Amino acid sequence: MSTMEPVLLRVPEVAQLLNIGRTRVYDLIRTGELVSVKVFGSRRVPRSALDAYVASLIEEVA
């Protein structure tokens, strides 16, 4: 049995992965720094958008 990584993450999952609070994740979404989508009224962050956000943070310091 293989475990697949989710394609869409819930806000609390993103917060945990980034080690920040949920409110800050919503701030990042609101400002457009982190892309999100709505699925049946629930906010989700594509894993690819999370990876792109982290990459942009790394580029800022490079």
N, C-alpha and C positions, 0 to 999 in steps of 0.2 A: 504494500500500500504506500503510495507516494503522497506527500503533503505538498499541496500547491500554495504558493504565496498569493494572497489576494491581489487582484488588479486594482480594486477600489478600497480605500481605507476610510474608516470612520474617524471623525475628528479626535476622539479620545485616543485612538491608536496612533494618529499622527503626533499628537502631543507627547505620548509616551516615547515614540521613536526619536523625536527631537529633544526630549527631556525639557519640555516647556509646558506651560499651562494651556488649557483648552481656550481660554479667552485670547491668549496670544495667537493661537492658530486661527481663530476667527478674525483677528486683526490682520493677519497675513493674507487671508482670503479676501477680506474687505478691501484692502489696499491693492490687490492684484498681484502681490508678490508670490502667492501660492494659488495655483489654479485649482478650482473645484467644480464639481457638477452636482446636480440634484437628481436623485433617484427616488421616485415616488415621494417627494417632499423631504427626503433626508439628504443632508449634505455629505458628499463623499469626495475624497481627494485621490486622483489617480496616482498610483505608485510612481509612474513616470514623471508626474509633476513634482512629487516630493524629491525624487532624484535630481530633477532639474534645479529645484530650489537650493538643495545642498550644493550642487555644482556651482551655482551662482555665488554662494557664500565663499566657496573656495577660491573662485576667480577674483573676488574682491581683495583678498589678501595676497594673491600671487603677483 
